[in-house]
Amino acid sequence: MRTNAKLVRRQKLRYAIRKKISGTAQKPRLSVFRSNTDIYAQLIDDVNGVTIAAASSKDKDIKAQPGTKTEKSKAVGKAIALKASELGLAGVVFDRGGNLYHGRVKAVAEGAREGGLQF
């Protein structure tokens, strides 16, 4: 069975990143997952193993907006920042999930920063 070299590389990067960063209840990990069509963001407390909040491009209010995938990714970043501020969280640790900090992943980070999150 052949494995896709890109997927293996990304998986190794993910594991290396996860060794270095971890989220707490006061400063959760902002994890980004990018599929071909959608993008997902979660605030995770790794100490308790709990997802605190989540947002994705599949949410009704974001999906209804016209625009490119990058513009929707920025809206996901703003949505997760809004949910974090409702929970009283100001700072997060950014986890790009093995993807390059470029394009849609960068758009999520910029949207979150515009929404008031610090990382």
N, C-alpha and C positions, 0 to 999 in steps of 0.2 A: 504494500500500500504506500503510495506516495503522499507526502504531506506538502501543503502549500508553504513555501519558504517565508512568505510575507506573514502568514499567520503565526508561524513558529517564532519568528523574530519579534513580533508584537507581544506574544505571550511571554517571552523571556524578558522583554522590557517591562511588562506589567509586573512580573514577579520582582524584578530589581527595584522598581519604584515602590512597591508595597513593603519591601524590607525597610525602606528608609522613612516612609511617612505613615502616620497613624492619626486617626481622629479621636477626639474626646467629646464629652457632652458639651463643654464650653466652647471648644474649637473643633467642630466636626470636619470630616473629610468630604470635599465636594468631588464626587466621582462622576466622570463623564464617559458614557458609552455611545459610540457612533456606529450606526449601521448604514447600509447603503441608502436607505430612504429616510430614516428618522434619527433623532438624537435624544438621549436620555440623560438626566442629571439627578443625582441623589446626594443628600446630606446624611452621612453615616457616622454613628458613634461606634468606633471599633472596640472600645473598652467593654461595652455591654452587648455588642453585636446587633445593634438596632439601626434601622433606617428611620431617620427623624422626619425627613420631608423628601418629596420627589416631584419632578416636573419632566415633561417630555413634549416633543413636537406632535404627539398624538392627542394631547389635551384639546378639548373642544374649542376653547377660545384661541389657542395658537393655530390649530389646524384650519380654522375658519379664515385666518388672515391670508391675504394674497402675498406672494413674494417668493424669493428663492429659499433654498434650504439654509443658506448662510443667514439670511434675515430671520428665519424662524428659529435658528440656533441662538441668535442674540435675544430673541423673545423668551426662549427657554431660560437663558441666564438671568434675565430680569425677573421671570416668574419664580425661580428658585431663590433669588435674593429677597423678593417680597415675602415668600414663605418663611425665610430665615429671620427677617426682621420682625415678623409677627410672633416668632418664637423667642425673640430677644437675643438673637445671635448676630454678632457683628463681624467676627473673623472666622475664616475657614482655611483648611489646607487643601490646595488644588491637586487633584489626581487626574492626569490626562489619559490614564488607562492604556498606556503604551503607544498611543497615537502621537504624531508630531504636533507640537504646539503651533498649529497653522490652520487656516481655513475655518471650518465649523467648530472645532475645539477651541480655537482662539476667540471665535465669536461668542461662545458660551461664557468664556472668562471675561470678555469685555462687557457683555450684558450684565453679568453678576456684579462687576465693579461699578457699572453705572447705577445699578440698583442699590448700592451701598455696602456690599460685602468687601472685606479687606483680606487680601492674601498675598 
